[in-house]
Amino acid sequence: MLDPASGSSDVVAAGGIGGLAWLLLALPAFGALVLLLGGRRTDKWGHLLGCATVIAAFAYGLVLFFDTLGRTGQRTSELHLFDWVPVNALNVEFGLRIDPLSLTFVLLITGVGALIHIYSIGYMAHEAGRRKFFAYLNLFVAAMLLLVLGNGFVTLYFGWEGVGLASYLLIGWYQYKPEAASAAKKAFLMNRVGDLGLAIAIFILFKELGTTQYTEVFARVGELSAAEVTAVTLLLLLGACGKSGQFPLQAWLPDAMAGPTPVSALIHAATMVTAGVYLIARSNPIYNASADGRLVVMVIGAVTLIIGCIIGCAYDDFKKVLAYSTVSQIGYMILAVGLGPVGYALGIMHLLTHGFFKAGLFLGAGSVMHGMNDEGDIRRMGGLARKMPITFVTWALGYLALIGFPFLSGYFSKDAIIAAAFSEPGWRGWVFGGAAALGAGITAFYMTRLLILVFLGKPRWRDLKSEDGRDYHPHESPPSMTIPMIVLAFGSVGAGFFFDADHNLAGWLTPSLGELQEQHGVLSHGVVNALVLGLSALGVLVAYLLFGRAPQPVTRPERVSFPVRAARADLYGNALNEALFARPGTWLTRALVFVDNKGVDGLVNGSAALLGGSSGRLRRLQTGFVRSYALSMLLGAIFVLGALLMVRFS
């Protein structure tokens, strides 16, 4: 079997240490199973088991990493577990692909995931049913590991859907809160749109190539026509947009902040939102065959990073600002992998550095909220640096890494992407490089605003009370929360330098992504670095002049300019989705399911009388049915279009 992404050499069967790779999936899955089936009997020690399984998976991942690193030749192997779907011509193998790309994600998922599990011990200490929370975390980690370790698109899809289920459970943890329940449903349904694109791409690959396994698909990409390759790249991109919160499917991600802060850190820093970047990077032989497909990926990345930056400037909710920052930073990664061989490794490098500093920023936000009666409004904070010194220092290091302060992690990864974007020929270099550089300046502005309003200036909380009438008594978090933040701060400082030195990461990823190609563009790297530093410094200065020199109001101003109103309304992304998709779907359903006074209305009234319930309640059920049916009809229409697309290529 030949695999161009693995140096055109044979993919060998996993043996030795690699023969136990199934433990990576089994350990967290076992933890989830025990905690879900054990019930209340596991309440006293369930959190410890949840942490232990992920720590054990990380330990084995390290052993497997060093074993693979020590090989002088082939570093790509596959572990066959069983024949999963043997149906006529379709033979889907359930196996694991062990190579530099999958191992990189294994260490990120289990390493950062273990720190978040430990942090959750303190953060969720007073939550009822805490062991169930850890069960969901374990389930999430197991699904994410299956996603990155699967050796074919169908296996990836299995993990892809498992991640969607676990994220639904975690985002909706506070299900008694309407906003949390709504956010969970929104994330689940918007991701289904992207998942449909991924599914149709898999259908096309099987129809044309007769296989969905990576090794065979990547070796036979040349058998696909140009139109088929482009269609597959665009459909895979649709899947990536759903999971990674990219335009036009970005609206679910900020709402997902309704879940507990450890969920925000796990989903929005190191795991779920990076799945789309992984999908495109893993499918690099397909994208290498379609310049048009890569161009669309770059456009989506550039548009999203600007959207995320602009909206992040207008929010006063601590975690939502960080959420839109994640939308923007994932945009940088998508832009990078859209650059092709010039940017695949750079996108993964920024994904890793982002995993450190963004997880630290989210955990720092959770620490602040933990010490502030769960307050999330940054205008009700201020002056917390003295009250929470460990949180402040670790958060500030993450902030500096994110804005690209020289020689911290983000400086090496984000600036490299901007320089690579400027290396595109002609107008592309100016457009994509300019958008990425502009995004760096805006990022520095909104993150400095966040730093000032939360940690510096006058302690505005002293004259206020929380919603439940309590006074604020901000205090430092317990060691179970601060120690993971300290560890992540070290990654925020030094990870970028280590990955960049002598192209350590790019060289390691070569068997999976190919050689990192460097090319000279419209601006030299030195000029790009100077430009980005100048724009970032300008962003910091403007934020200080606006928010650092005068006392800030505890409520946000309502009389603001149109750009600010638009940013507060998420640049009307939700309104656009409502107008283009939700309402037409509802109208379509109402046309198909005609409701008149003697028909369904009579049935509702009669059912209410028979069951002793209120007609109002049953009407609400009816309305929910209509809306759900509208969505299913809309997705069905998309599916039909996908089927017609397949017929077009037959």
Buried (B, 14 or more C-beta within 10 A) or exposed (E): BBBBBBBEBBBBEBEEBBEBBBBBBBBBBBBBBBBBEBEEEBBEEBBBBBBBBBBBBBEBBBEBBEBBEEEEEBBBBBBEBEEBEEEEEEBBBBBBBBBBBBBBBBBBBBBBBBBBBBBBBBBBEEBEEBBBBBBBBBBBBBBBBBBBBBBBBBBBBBBBBBBBBBBBBBBBBBEEEEEBBBBBBBBBBBBBBBBBBBBBBBBBBBEBBEBBBBBBBBBBBEEBEEEBBBBBBBBBBBBBBBBBBBBBBBBBBBBBBBBBBBBBBBBBBBBBBBBBBBBBBBBBBBBBBBEEBBBBBBBBBBBBBBBBBBBBBBBBBBBBBBBBBBBBBBBBBBBBBBBBBBBBBBBBBBBBBBBBBBBBBBBBBBBBBBBBBEBBBBBBBBBBBEBBEBBBBBBBBBBBBBBBBEEBBBBBBBBBBBBBBBBBEEEBBBBBBBBBBBBBBBBBBBBBBBBBBBBBBEBBBEEBEBEEEEEBEBEBBBEBBBBBBBBBBEBBBBBBBBBBEEBEBBEBBBBBBBBBBEEEBBBEBEEBBEBBBEBBEEBBBBBBEBBBEEEBEBEBEEEEEEEBEBBBEBBEBBEEBBEEBBEBBBEBBEEEBEEEEEEBBEEBBEBBEEEEEEBEEBBEEBEEEBBEBBBEBBBEEBEEEBEEBBEEBE
